[in-house]
Amino acid sequence: MSMKRRDFLLTTTLAAGAAPWVGQAGLLSGSRQNMCGYAAPKLGKIRVGIIGLGNRGKGAVKRLGMIRDVEIVALCDLREEMVEKSQTILAKAGRRKAKSFFGTQDAWMKLVEMDLDLIYIVTPWRWHTPMAVYAMKNGKHAATEVPAAVTIDEAWELVETSEKTGKHCMMLENCCYDFFELQTFNMVRQGVFGELTHAEGAYIHALCGLIANENGYYQDQWRFKQNNGKSGNLYPTHGLGPVAQCMDINRGNRFKHLVSMSSQEAAFTEWAKEKGRDKYADLENYRGDMNTTMIKCARGETIMVQHDVSTPRPYSRIHLIQGTKGMARKWPKQRIALDHKWQSDEQMKELKAKYEHPLSRTMGDIARKVGGHGGMDFIMDYRLIYCLKNGLPLDQDVYDAAAWSSIFPLSVKSTAKDSQSVEVPDFTRGAWRVNMPWGVVDVDPSKLRVVEI
């Protein structure tokens, strides 16, 4: 953002009597802490408890177990066998056995009450906010899988708890750390695309078989139950997070309002009939196949976010950034256009060499070896631990968790009201006008604390 625009926003904020603030990451009204730019005290070895050891959870155990500054102290899942599988992962990594919690719906609370620094939450969506809130109230930082909240009340609860406790609440939006997303973010920061005007993101992923799976892929079919009854963008953050960072959301800009609409439901029914799964066909309240949500930002930009996990389309998060000087789009092929011309393959290589994000340069080779969606999961985890260890602000704060997640319930509301415009809450209470944008970050390459691979 230009200094003129930043000065204008600051002036209008003070003139309008916005919420009290004391500088970046200073105190807000009362004893509330502005968590944007907030740096918690440095930690030594980060003692971690992991809740949820299913599909994503076991991967988190493996990745965090590769980081020398992490001690996985405790593991929890409703199912004992999942805990034991994760203990085996720790043993193979040469790590000490963690304390096990399992068997009851509230076993996780005992884990949270242990002497830990970070609670890492990898559970079904409905547990994300309760677990993160309980963690912060018990003096721990919280990191939760996406979405961080499924209602607006939950989003506010996360914000208020983080501000009052001074504990981080990071939503684990791994797609912000994918390699092309990092490169385009760096290009935005270098002004390559000019002033941004529009962006697009999506989660388009054919999941019918997994959503209808009755053998425990999604325990107790929790994801089917989420889809059966709500029509909107139920999973917005993978496509939205990376472009929101490019557009300085909560840091000089914010989501203002949105409109949302869904197509009819057809693909899930057709899939069900073809597979002889008729009980999943013609469901009265199953969400529409494609949801399209349009968001208007305070600075004027627009963002389109789509969600479709039914139709037989190739996977896509779109990731489109449009500015006054050019644009980038990731799917179906990484393409960049400057001055109305698509860049050639050779020019794309030159742009990558020039604008590769420092995190990709520093950690790319290691991250690809460790894995996790091609390496982005490991970059995310390592950067989180690095910031906690060194007392640095996190790349994603609680306001990001709240704002990005809020598109879920707000899109459902707009869709149900024939696509009426719905206001997006300002979870920063006005501080977005003075919060500084996220920078081009890195980790110290001479001090990579990773076990031998």
C-alpha positions as CSV (number, residue, x, y, z in Angstrom):
1,M,0.0,0.0,0.0
2,S,1.3,3.5,-0.8
3,M,2.3,5.8,2.0
4,K,-0.4,8.3,0.9
5,R,-3.1,5.7,1.3
6,R,-1.7,4.5,4.6
7,D,-1.5,8.2,5.9
8,F,-5.1,8.7,4.7
9,L,-6.4,5.6,6.5
10,L,-4.5,6.6,9.7
11,T,-5.9,10.1,9.6
12,T,-9.5,8.9,9.0
13,T,-9.2,6.4,11.8
14,L,-8.2,9.0,14.3
15,A,-10.8,11.4,13.1
16,A,-13.5,8.8,13.3
17,G,-12.7,7.8,16.9
18,A,-11.8,4.2,16.2
19,A,-11.1,1.7,18.9
20,P,-8.2,2.9,21.1
21,W,-4.8,1.5,20.2
22,V,-1.2,2.0,21.3
23,G,0.9,1.3,18.2
24,Q,1.4,-2.0,16.4
25,A,0.7,-4.9,18.7
26,G,0.1,-2.4,21.6
27,L,-2.9,-2.5,24.0
28,L,-6.3,-2.0,22.7
29,S,-9.1,-0.8,24.9
30,G,-8.9,-2.0,28.5
31,S,-6.4,-4.8,28.9
32,R,-6.9,-6.3,25.4
33,Q,-3.7,-6.9,23.4
34,N,-3.6,-6.2,19.7
35,M,-2.4,-9.6,18.4
36,C,-1.4,-8.3,15.0
37,G,2.4,-8.0,15.2
38,Y,2.4,-9.3,18.7
39,A,5.5,-11.2,19.8
40,A,5.1,-13.5,22.7
41,P,8.1,-14.2,25.0
42,K,10.8,-16.4,23.5
43,L,10.6,-20.1,24.2
44,G,13.3,-22.8,24.4
45,K,12.2,-26.2,23.4
46,I,8.5,-26.0,22.5
47,R,6.5,-28.6,24.4
48,V,3.6,-29.6,22.2
49,G,0.4,-31.5,22.7
50,I,-1.4,-32.8,19.6
51,I,-5.2,-33.4,19.7
52,G,-6.6,-35.4,16.8
53,L,-4.5,-38.2,15.2
54,G,-6.5,-39.1,12.1
55,N,-5.6,-38.4,8.5
56,R,-4.0,-35.0,9.1
57,G,-2.9,-35.6,12.7
58,K,-0.5,-38.4,12.0
59,G,1.2,-36.2,9.4
60,A,1.6,-33.5,12.0
61,V,3.2,-35.9,14.4
62,K,5.8,-36.9,11.7
63,R,6.5,-33.3,10.7
64,L,6.8,-31.8,14.1
65,G,8.9,-34.8,15.1
66,M,11.5,-33.7,12.5
67,I,12.1,-30.3,14.2
68,R,14.7,-30.4,16.9
69,D,13.2,-27.5,18.9
70,V,10.0,-29.5,19.4
71,E,9.2,-32.0,22.1
72,I,5.9,-33.8,21.5
73,V,4.8,-34.3,25.1
74,A,1.3,-35.6,24.7
75,L,-1.0,-37.2,22.2
76,C,-4.8,-37.4,22.2
77,D,-7.5,-39.1,20.1
78,L,-10.8,-40.6,20.9
79,R,-9.5,-43.9,19.5
80,E,-6.6,-45.7,21.3
81,E,-5.4,-47.3,18.1
82,M,-4.7,-43.9,16.5
83,V,-2.7,-42.8,19.5
84,E,-0.6,-46.0,19.3
85,K,0.0,-45.4,15.6
86,S,1.4,-42.0,16.4
87,Q,3.5,-43.3,19.2
88,T,5.1,-45.6,16.6
89,I,5.8,-42.6,14.4
90,L,7.6,-41.0,17.3
91,A,9.6,-44.1,18.0
92,K,10.7,-44.4,14.4
93,A,11.9,-40.8,14.6
94,G,14.0,-41.6,17.8
95,R,11.7,-39.6,20.0
96,R,10.5,-40.3,23.5
97,K,7.1,-41.8,24.0
98,A,4.4,-39.2,24.6
99,K,1.8,-39.3,27.3
100,S,-1.4,-40.8,25.8
101,F,-5.0,-39.6,26.2
102,F,-7.9,-41.4,24.6
103,G,-11.3,-43.0,25.1
104,T,-13.6,-40.2,26.2
105,Q,-14.9,-37.0,24.7
106,D,-13.2,-34.8,27.3
107,A,-9.8,-36.6,27.4
108,W,-8.3,-33.7,25.5
109,M,-8.9,-31.3,28.4
110,K,-6.5,-33.2,30.5
111,L,-3.9,-32.9,27.8
112,V,-4.4,-29.1,27.6
113,E,-4.0,-28.8,31.4
114,M,-0.5,-30.3,31.2
115,D,2.7,-28.2,31.3
116,L,2.8,-27.4,27.6
117,D,3.6,-24.4,25.3
118,L,1.5,-25.2,22.2
119,I,-1.7,-27.1,21.6
120,Y,-1.9,-28.4,18.0
121,I,-5.5,-29.1,17.0
122,V,-6.2,-31.5,14.2
123,T,-9.8,-32.6,14.9
124,P,-13.2,-32.3,13.2
125,W,-14.3,-28.7,12.7
126,R,-16.7,-28.4,15.6
127,W,-13.9,-28.9,18.1
128,H,-11.5,-26.3,16.7
129,T,-12.8,-23.2,18.6
130,P,-13.6,-25.0,22.0
131,M,-10.1,-26.6,22.1
132,A,-8.3,-23.4,21.0
133,V,-10.2,-21.3,23.6
134,Y,-9.5,-23.8,26.4
135,A,-5.8,-23.9,25.4
136,M,-5.4,-20.1,25.5
137,K,-7.3,-19.9,28.8
138,N,-4.9,-22.5,30.2
139,G,-1.9,-20.4,29.2
140,K,-1.0,-22.2,26.0
141,H,-0.6,-21.0,22.4
142,A,-3.1,-22.6,20.0
143,A,-2.7,-23.8,16.4
144,T,-5.7,-25.2,14.8
145,E,-6.6,-26.8,11.5
146,V,-9.0,-25.0,9.1
147,P,-11.5,-23.5,9.5
148,A,-10.7,-22.1,12.9
149,A,-14.4,-21.3,13.6
150,V,-17.7,-22.3,12.0
151,T,-19.9,-19.5,13.5
152,I,-19.4,-15.8,13.9
153,D,-19.8,-16.1,17.6
154,E,-16.9,-18.6,17.6
155,A,-14.8,-16.3,15.6
156,W,-15.3,-13.5,18.1
157,E,-14.6,-15.9,21.0
158,L,-11.2,-16.7,19.5
159,V,-10.4,-13.1,19.0
160,E,-11.4,-12.0,22.5
161,T,-9.7,-14.9,24.2
162,S,-6.4,-14.3,22.3
163,E,-6.5,-10.6,23.1
164,K,-7.2,-11.1,26.8
165,T,-4.7,-13.9,27.4
166,G,-1.9,-12.7,25.1
167,K,-1.7,-16.2,23.6
168,H,-1.4,-16.8,19.9
169,C,-4.1,-18.5,18.0
170,M,-2.9,-19.5,14.5
171,M,-5.1,-21.2,11.9
172,L,-2.9,-23.7,10.1
173,E,-3.6,-22.5,6.6
174,N,-0.9,-24.5,4.9
175,C,-1.7,-23.1,1.4
176,C,-0.1,-19.8,2.3
177,Y,3.2,-21.6,2.3
178,D,2.9,-23.3,-1.1
179,F,5.7,-22.4,-3.4
180,F,3.9,-20.5,-6.2
181,E,1.8,-18.7,-3.6
182,L,4.9,-17.5,-1.8
183,Q,6.5,-16.4,-5.1
184,T,3.4,-14.4,-6.1
185,F,3.2,-12.8,-2.6
186,N,6.9,-11.7,-3.0
187,M,6.1,-10.3,-6.4
188,V,3.2,-8.4,-5.0
189,R,5.5,-6.9,-2.3
190,Q,8.0,-5.9,-5.0
191,G,5.2,-4.1,-6.9
192,V,5.5,-6.4,-10.0
193,F,1.7,-6.5,-10.5
194,G,1.1,-2.8,-9.7
195,E,-1.9,-2.0,-7.5
196,L,-4.1,-5.0,-6.9
197,T,-7.7,-4.8,-8.0
198,H,-9.0,-8.4,-8.0
199,A,-8.2,-11.9,-6.8
200,E,-9.6,-15.4,-7.0
201,G,-9.3,-18.5,-4.8
202,A,-11.1,-21.8,-4.6
203,Y,-11.3,-25.2,-3.1
204,I,-12.4,-27.5,-6.0
205,H,-11.7,-31.1,-5.1
206,A,-13.8,-34.1,-6.0
207,L,-14.5,-35.7,-2.6
208,C,-17.8,-37.6,-3.0
209,G,-16.2,-41.0,-2.2
210,L,-14.5,-39.7,1.0
211,I,-17.5,-37.7,2.2
212,A,-19.8,-40.7,1.8
213,N,-17.2,-43.1,3.3
214,E,-18.7,-45.0,6.2
215,N,-15.5,-46.8,7.3
216,G,-14.0,-44.0,9.4
217,Y,-12.1,-41.8,6.9
218,Y,-14.0,-38.9,8.5
219,Q,-14.8,-40.2,11.9
220,D,-18.5,-40.6,12.4
221,Q,-18.9,-39.1,8.9
222,W,-18.5,-35.6,10.4
223,R,-17.8,-34.0,7.0
224,F,-20.9,-35.5,5.4
225,K,-22.9,-34.1,8.3
226,Q,-21.4,-30.6,7.7
227,N,-22.3,-30.7,4.0
228,N,-25.8,-32.1,4.6
229,G,-27.7,-29.1,5.8
230,K,-25.6,-26.0,4.9
231,S,-25.3,-24.4,1.5
232,G,-22.5,-22.0,1.0
233,N,-18.7,-21.9,0.9
234,L,-18.0,-24.4,3.7
235,Y,-14.2,-24.5,3.2
236,P,-13.0,-21.1,2.1
237,T,-9.6,-20.6,3.6
238,H,-7.3,-22.7,1.3
239,G,-8.1,-20.4,-1.7
240,L,-8.7,-17.3,0.4
241,G,-5.8,-17.2,2.8
242,P,-3.0,-16.6,0.3
243,V,-4.8,-13.9,-1.6
244,A,-5.9,-12.2,1.6
245,Q,-2.3,-11.9,2.6
246,C,-1.5,-10.3,-0.8
247,M,-4.3,-7.8,-0.2
248,D,-3.2,-6.9,3.4
249,I,-6.5,-8.1,5.0
250,N,-6.5,-6.9,8.7
251,R,-3.3,-5.0,7.9
252,G,-4.3,-1.9,6.0
253,N,-7.4,-3.5,4.4
254,R,-10.3,-5.7,5.4
255,F,-13.2,-7.7,4.1
256,K,-16.2,-5.3,4.0
257,H,-19.2,-7.3,2.7
258,L,-20.0,-10.3,0.5
259,V,-22.7,-11.9,-1.6
260,S,-22.9,-15.6,-2.2
261,M,-24.9,-18.1,-4.3
262,S,-24.9,-21.8,-4.8
263,S,-25.9,-23.9,-7.8
264,Q,-28.4,-26.7,-7.5
265,E,-27.2,-30.1,-6.0
266,A,-26.8,-32.6,-8.8
267,A,-23.3,-34.1,-8.9
268,F,-23.4,-35.8,-5.5
269,T,-26.8,-37.4,-6.4
270,E,-25.5,-38.6,-9.8
271,W,-22.4,-40.0,-8.1
272,A,-24.5,-41.8,-5.5
273,K,-26.8,-43.4,-8.1
274,E,-23.8,-44.6,-10.2
275,K,-22.2,-46.2,-7.2
276,G,-25.3,-47.8,-5.9
277,R,-25.4,-45.6,-2.9
278,D,-29.0,-44.4,-3.2
279,K,-29.3,-43.2,0.3
280,Y,-27.0,-40.4,-0.6
281,A,-29.1,-39.4,-3.6
282,D,-31.7,-36.6,-3.8
283,L,-31.0,-35.4,-0.2
284,E,-33.3,-32.5,0.5
285,N,-30.8,-30.3,2.4
286,Y,-27.5,-31.3,0.8
287,R,-25.5,-28.2,-0.3
288,G,-25.4,-27.0,-3.9
289,D,-22.5,-28.3,-6.0
290,M,-20.8,-25.0,-6.8
291,N,-20.8,-22.0,-4.4
292,T,-19.4,-18.7,-5.6
293,T,-18.8,-15.9,-3.1
294,M,-17.8,-12.4,-4.0
295,I,-16.1,-10.3,-1.3
296,K,-15.7,-6.5,-1.5
297,C,-12.7,-5.1,0.4
298,A,-12.4,-1.7,2.1
299,R,-9.7,-0.5,-0.3
300,G,-12.0,-1.4,-3.3
301,E,-10.6,-4.7,-4.4
302,T,-12.9,-7.7,-5.1
303,I,-12.2,-11.4,-4.3
304,M,-14.0,-14.3,-5.8
305,V,-13.9,-17.5,-3.7
306,Q,-15.4,-20.8,-4.9
307,H,-16.2,-24.2,-3.3
308,D,-17.1,-27.4,-5.0
309,V,-16.3,-30.9,-3.7
310,S,-18.9,-32.8,-5.7
311,T,-18.4,-32.3,-9.5
312,P,-15.8,-34.4,-11.3
313,R,-13.3,-31.6,-12.0
314,P,-9.5,-31.5,-11.7
315,Y,-8.3,-30.1,-8.4
316,S,-7.9,-26.4,-8.3
317,R,-7.4,-23.5,-5.8
318,I,-7.3,-21.1,-8.7
319,H,-4.9,-18.6,-6.9
320,L,-5.3,-15.6,-9.2
321,I,-3.9,-12.2,-8.4
322,Q,-4.8,-9.3,-10.7
323,G,-3.1,-5.9,-10.6
324,T,-2.8,-2.8,-12.8
325,K,0.5,-4.1,-14.4
326,G,-0.1,-7.8,-14.7
327,M,-1.6,-11.0,-13.2
328,A,-0.7,-14.5,-12.0
329,R,-2.8,-17.7,-12.0
330,K,-1.7,-21.1,-10.6
331,W,-4.3,-23.6,-12.1
332,P,-4.5,-25.4,-14.4
333,K,-0.9,-24.3,-15.1
334,Q,1.3,-21.7,-13.5
335,R,1.0,-18.6,-15.7
336,I,2.1,-15.0,-15.3
337,A,1.1,-12.1,-17.6
338,L,2.8,-8.7,-17.6
339,D,1.8,-5.9,-19.9
340,H,-1.0,-7.9,-21.6
341,K,1.4,-10.7,-22.5
342,W,1.7,-14.2,-21.1
343,Q,5.3,-14.9,-20.1
344,S,7.1,-17.7,-22.0
345,D,8.4,-20.8,-20.2
346,E,11.9,-19.2,-20.2
347,Q,10.6,-16.0,-18.8
348,M,8.7,-17.9,-16.1
349,K,12.0,-19.5,-15.1
350,E,13.6,-16.1,-14.9
351,L,10.8,-14.7,-12.8
352,K,11.0,-17.7,-10.4
353,A,14.8,-17.2,-10.0
354,K,14.3,-13.5,-9.4
355,Y,11.3,-13.6,-7.1
356,E,11.4,-17.0,-5.4
357,H,10.4,-16.4,-1.8
358,P,13.2,-16.6,0.8
359,L,11.4,-19.3,2.7
360,S,11.3,-21.4,-0.5
361,R,15.0,-20.8,-1.1
362,T,15.9,-21.6,2.5
363,M,13.6,-24.5,3.2
364,G,12.4,-25.8,-0.1
365,D,14.7,-28.8,-0.5
366,I,14.2,-29.9,3.1
367,A,10.4,-29.4,3.0
368,R,10.1,-31.4,-0.2
369,K,11.9,-34.3,1.5
370,V,9.8,-34.2,4.6
371,G,6.6,-33.9,2.6
372,G,3.1,-32.8,3.5
373,H,1.3,-31.5,0.4
374,G,4.6,-31.2,-1.5
375,G,6.4,-29.5,1.4
376,M,4.2,-26.6,2.3
377,D,2.9,-28.2,5.5
378,F,6.5,-28.5,6.8
379,I,7.3,-24.9,6.0
380,M,4.2,-23.9,7.9
381,D,5.1,-25.9,10.9
382,Y,8.7,-25.0,11.0
383,R,7.9,-21.3,10.6
384,L,5.4,-21.5,13.5
385,I,8.0,-23.1,15.8
386,Y,10.7,-20.7,14.6
387,C,8.5,-17.7,15.5
388,L,7.6,-19.1,19.0
389,K,11.2,-20.0,19.8
390,N,12.5,-16.6,18.7
391,G,9.7,-14.4,20.1
392,L,8.6,-13.2,16.6
393,P,5.0,-12.3,15.5
394,L,3.3,-15.2,13.7
395,D,2.6,-15.0,10.0
396,Q,-1.1,-15.6,10.6
397,D,-2.8,-14.2,13.7
398,V,-6.2,-14.7,15.4
399,Y,-7.7,-11.9,13.2
400,D,-6.8,-13.9,10.1
401,A,-8.2,-17.0,11.6
402,A,-11.5,-15.2,12.4
403,A,-11.9,-13.2,9.2
404,W,-10.9,-16.0,6.8
405,S,-13.1,-18.6,8.6
406,S,-16.1,-16.2,8.8
407,I,-16.7,-16.5,5.1
408,F,-18.1,-20.0,5.9
409,P,-21.1,-18.9,8.0
410,L,-21.5,-15.6,6.2
411,S,-21.7,-17.2,2.8
412,V,-24.3,-19.7,4.2
413,K,-26.4,-16.7,5.4
414,S,-26.1,-14.8,2.1
415,T,-27.0,-17.9,0.1
416,A,-30.1,-18.6,2.2
417,K,-31.3,-15.0,1.7
418,D,-31.2,-15.1,-2.2
419,S,-27.7,-13.7,-2.3
420,Q,-28.3,-10.6,-0.2
421,S,-25.3,-8.6,0.8
422,V,-23.9,-9.5,4.2
423,E,-21.5,-7.4,6.2
424,V,-18.2,-9.0,7.3
425,P,-17.4,-8.1,11.0
426,D,-14.2,-6.1,11.6
427,F,-12.5,-8.5,14.0
428,T,-9.7,-6.0,14.6
429,R,-12.2,-3.3,15.8
430,G,-10.6,-0.6,13.6
431,A,-7.0,-1.6,14.2
432,W,-6.7,-2.9,10.6
433,R,-6.2,0.7,9.5
434,V,-2.9,0.9,11.4
435,N,-1.7,-2.7,11.6
436,M,1.4,-3.1,9.4
437,P,1.2,-5.6,6.4
438,W,2.9,-9.0,6.6
439,G,6.4,-8.8,5.2
440,V,8.6,-11.2,3.2
441,V,9.9,-13.4,6.0
442,D,12.5,-16.1,6.3
443,V,14.3,-18.3,8.8
444,D,18.0,-18.2,9.6
445,P,19.5,-20.7,7.1
446,S,22.5,-21.3,9.3
447,K,20.4,-22.5,12.2
448,L,17.9,-24.9,10.6
449,R,17.0,-27.2,13.4
450,V,15.9,-30.3,11.5
451,V,16.8,-33.9,12.2
452,E,18.7,-35.8,9.5
453,I,16.5,-37.0,6.7
